[in-house]
Amino acid sequence: MAGRIVVGVDGSEPSLRALRWAAGQAALTGDSLQTVIGWEYPASWATLMPGVPPEFDPERLAKQILDESIDQALTPGEAAAVIRTVVGGNATQALIDAAKGASLLVVGDRGHSGFKAAVLGSVSSHVTQHASCPVVVVRGEPTDD
């Protein structure tokens, strides 16, 4: 009985490595592959409103980042089979929720936000503690900064 592998994607190189790893694992196990990206309005949204162009749509931007990441990291055949999930809300909570009932949750060691010196980013650290399924954190190459 095939399961489901959930992978967090934010367009960063660590998330692309996680996506490639998850696709390889899904090919080995026969599991489906679900990509997840979360988006939120900027914390300073209220103060930005006067200067924000009306066409700014964070949900559309998140979908674009997800689509471009999948196209960049996977073959066309792999990309066609991916379940694409765009969630309005905190990325950590989006991944924890999506991982309910999954075989595996895969994340990169850090995403766009965070300190380069940190061993794990806040999202990867949090999901390893709170996900209801096993979690794989895909680390970068030793030469990565």
Secondary structure, DSSP 8 states (H G I E B T S, - for coil): ---EEEEE--SSHHHHHHHHHHHHHHHHH--EEEEEEEE---TTHHHHGGGS-TT--HHHHHHHHHHHHHHHHS-HHHHHH-EEEEEES-HHHHHHHHTTT-SEEEEES--SSS-TT-SS-HHHHHHHHH-SS-EEEE---TT--
